[in-house]
Amino acid sequence: MRNRRGATWPLEAQPWSAGRASEEVSGRLKEWGCPQPDTLDRLVRYLVGAAVADGGRRISVHLAEENGRALIMALSHQPSDHLDDAVLLRLRHLGAENCGTEMTEDGRQVWALLDLAS
């Protein structure tokens, strides 16, 4: 994330973490002076919900912003192949310019790239 603004929040893998994550992401983007699309809250909540569904004890939410675009990622810290194509389609419907999922050493990550001017 060199040369980008970024933030990370460790959270419990609980349903209420989606609301907290949305507040944190929204607050940080506001602090940075970035516009916020109408679907931002729903998109963040959906990403976090996908990570929580993996069944781990914790998740983390990562935000990076550069040139009016935000990359928002939820990391489940659990291996999983739980995600189906419907999740990615929903993220696109919520305004993701691009989105995806992949397994890493730290668990499954689900991410969305969002044009903040939209």
PyMOL commands that set and color helices and strands:
alter all, ss='L'
color gray80, all
select helices_A, chain A and resi 17-31+40-52+85-93
alter helices_A, ss='H'
color red, helices_A
select strands_A, chain A and resi 5-12+58-66+69-75+96-104+107-115
alter strands_A, ss='S'
color yellow, strands_A
deselect
rebuild
show_as cartoon
